[in-house]
Amino acid sequence: MLKKAIELRRDYDDAMAYMNLMYRERADIQCGDAKAYAGDLKTADDWVDLTIATKKRKPENSPCTLSNGDADSAGGHRRTVICGGSLETLLPQK
């Protein structure tokens, strides 16, 4: 459904960010092997990059920056996107 939403609206950055989260969850709960886990994380990172690029193209946003942030309580790191003065934590990163 998210892919269809992005097909219909190519600049739907919120759906792109959610795709990133879905792949990270899939990596954590569905993948039993390291290769599949790494593949899902790579796909999630690709969605983060696409989200940032899309946000940069939107006229209401100033350039975006990406921060790897501090460790969270689960031992992962949070990647944070800052666009136009807003702060969005997109995902935990392990």
C-alpha positions as CSV (number, residue, x, y, z in Angstrom):
1,M,0.0,0.0,0.0
2,L,2.9,2.4,0.7
3,K,4.4,1.7,-2.6
4,K,1.1,2.5,-4.3
5,A,0.9,5.7,-2.4
6,I,4.4,6.7,-3.6
7,E,3.5,5.7,-7.2
8,L,0.5,8.1,-7.0
9,R,2.5,10.9,-5.3
10,R,6.2,10.7,-6.1
11,D,7.1,13.4,-3.5
12,Y,5.3,11.6,-0.6
13,D,8.3,11.7,1.8
14,D,6.3,10.5,4.8
15,A,5.5,7.2,3.0
16,M,9.1,6.9,2.1
17,A,10.2,7.3,5.7
18,Y,7.7,4.7,6.7
19,M,9.0,2.3,4.1
20,N,12.4,2.7,5.8
21,L,10.9,1.8,9.1
22,M,9.1,-1.2,7.7
23,Y,12.3,-2.7,6.2
24,R,14.1,-2.2,9.6
25,E,11.3,-4.0,11.4
26,R,11.4,-6.8,8.8
27,A,15.1,-7.1,9.3
28,D,14.6,-7.5,13.1
29,I,11.7,-9.9,13.1
30,Q,11.6,-11.9,9.8
31,C,15.2,-12.4,8.8
32,G,16.9,-15.4,10.3
33,D,20.2,-15.0,8.4
34,A,22.8,-12.3,8.3
35,K,22.7,-11.8,4.5
36,A,18.9,-11.1,4.6
37,Y,19.3,-8.9,7.6
38,A,22.0,-6.8,5.9
39,G,19.9,-6.6,2.7
40,D,16.9,-5.3,4.6
41,L,19.0,-2.7,6.3
42,K,20.6,-1.6,3.0
43,T,17.1,-1.2,1.5
44,A,16.0,0.8,4.6
45,D,19.1,3.0,4.2
46,D,18.2,3.5,0.5
47,W,14.7,4.7,1.6
48,V,16.3,7.2,4.0
49,D,18.4,8.6,1.2
50,L,15.4,8.9,-1.1
51,T,13.4,10.6,1.7
52,I,16.2,13.1,2.2
53,A,16.5,13.8,-1.5
54,T,12.7,14.2,-1.8
55,K,12.6,16.6,1.2
56,K,15.4,18.7,-0.3
57,R,13.4,19.1,-3.6
58,K,10.4,20.4,-1.8
59,P,10.3,24.2,-1.8
60,E,9.1,24.5,1.8
61,N,12.2,22.8,3.1
62,S,15.7,24.1,3.4
63,P,18.5,21.6,2.9
64,C,18.4,18.4,5.0
65,T,21.2,17.0,7.1
66,L,21.6,13.5,8.5
67,S,22.9,12.8,11.9
68,N,23.8,9.3,13.3
69,G,22.9,10.5,16.8
70,D,23.6,8.9,20.1
71,A,23.0,5.4,21.3
72,D,19.5,4.6,22.3
73,S,18.4,2.4,25.2
74,A,18.4,-0.7,23.1
75,G,22.1,-0.2,22.1
76,G,21.3,1.0,18.6
77,H,21.7,4.4,17.1
78,R,19.1,6.8,15.9
79,R,19.5,8.3,12.5
80,T,18.0,11.8,12.5
81,V,17.0,13.9,9.5
82,I,16.8,17.7,10.0
83,C,14.9,19.6,7.3
84,G,13.8,23.1,7.3
85,G,14.3,23.5,11.0
86,S,12.3,20.5,11.9
87,L,13.7,17.4,13.6
88,E,12.5,13.9,12.6
89,T,13.9,10.7,14.1
90,L,13.3,8.2,11.4
91,L,14.7,4.9,12.7
92,P,16.7,3.1,15.2
93,Q,19.9,1.7,13.8
94,K,21.7,-1.3,15.1
